[in-house]
Amino acid sequence: MKASDRNKLRNRIRTLEGLTDDERSQLLGLLNESKTYGLVWEDKPEKVEEQLRQQLPILREVREKTIPPPQFADLQRIA
């Protein structure tokens, strides 16, 4: 559940009529209690994301490391 949804639900519980203070506090306590299972995604930017906003990577060609294109005779041997 998103934080904004939780806040809306908290406000809704606080304004409900017909609940005792104990019932209201128990409901709010259950809402604050969170059990998570499996993968949990945090809503915060990663360090790399922040770095890339400030420092844009620039790729340069290194001719010594180029992979030569295959010759036509090499392609016939693969099949």
C-alpha positions as CSV (number, residue, x, y, z in Angstrom):
1,M,0.0,0.0,0.0
2,K,1.4,3.4,-0.9
3,A,2.1,6.0,1.7
4,S,-0.5,8.4,0.3
5,D,-3.2,5.6,0.5
6,R,-2.2,4.9,4.1
7,N,-2.5,8.6,5.0
8,K,-6.0,8.8,3.5
9,L,-7.1,5.7,5.4
10,R,-5.7,7.1,8.7
11,N,-7.6,10.3,8.2
12,R,-10.7,8.3,7.4
13,I,-10.4,6.1,10.5
14,R,-9.9,9.3,12.7
15,T,-13.1,10.8,11.3
16,L,-15.3,7.7,11.6
17,E,-18.1,8.0,14.1
18,G,-19.3,5.2,16.4
19,L,-15.9,4.0,17.3
20,T,-14.4,4.1,20.8
21,D,-10.9,5.5,21.3
22,D,-9.6,2.0,21.9
23,E,-11.1,0.7,18.7
24,R,-9.7,3.6,16.7
25,S,-6.3,3.2,18.2
26,Q,-6.3,-0.5,17.4
27,L,-7.3,0.1,13.8
28,L,-4.5,2.7,13.5
29,G,-2.1,0.2,15.1
30,L,-3.0,-2.5,12.6
31,L,-2.5,0.0,9.8
32,N,1.0,1.0,11.0
33,E,2.0,-2.7,11.4
34,S,3.5,-3.9,8.2
35,K,4.5,-7.4,7.3
36,T,6.4,-7.8,4.1
37,Y,7.1,-11.0,2.3
38,G,9.2,-11.6,-0.8
39,L,10.7,-8.8,-2.7
40,V,10.2,-5.3,-1.3
41,W,10.8,-2.3,-3.5
42,E,11.8,0.9,-1.7
43,D,10.6,4.2,-3.1
44,K,14.0,5.9,-3.1
45,P,16.4,6.6,-6.0
46,E,19.5,4.5,-6.2
47,K,23.0,6.0,-6.1
48,V,23.6,5.2,-9.7
49,E,20.4,7.0,-10.7
50,E,21.5,10.2,-8.9
51,Q,25.0,10.0,-10.4
52,L,23.7,9.6,-13.9
53,R,21.6,12.7,-13.5
54,Q,24.7,14.8,-12.8
55,Q,27.3,12.9,-14.9
56,L,26.2,11.7,-18.3
57,P,28.3,8.8,-19.6
58,I,29.9,9.4,-23.0
59,L,30.9,6.3,-25.0
60,R,33.9,6.5,-27.3
61,E,34.9,4.0,-30.0
62,V,38.2,2.2,-29.3
63,R,39.3,0.9,-32.8
64,E,41.7,-1.7,-31.3
65,K,38.7,-3.5,-29.7
66,T,36.4,-3.6,-32.7
67,I,35.1,-7.0,-33.7
68,P,35.6,-7.6,-37.4
69,P,32.6,-8.5,-39.6
70,P,32.3,-12.2,-40.5
71,Q,33.5,-13.2,-44.0
72,F,31.0,-14.8,-46.4
73,A,32.9,-18.2,-46.3
74,D,32.6,-18.2,-42.5
75,L,28.8,-17.9,-42.7
76,Q,28.5,-21.0,-44.9
77,R,30.4,-23.1,-42.4
78,I,27.9,-22.3,-39.6
79,A,24.9,-23.7,-41.4
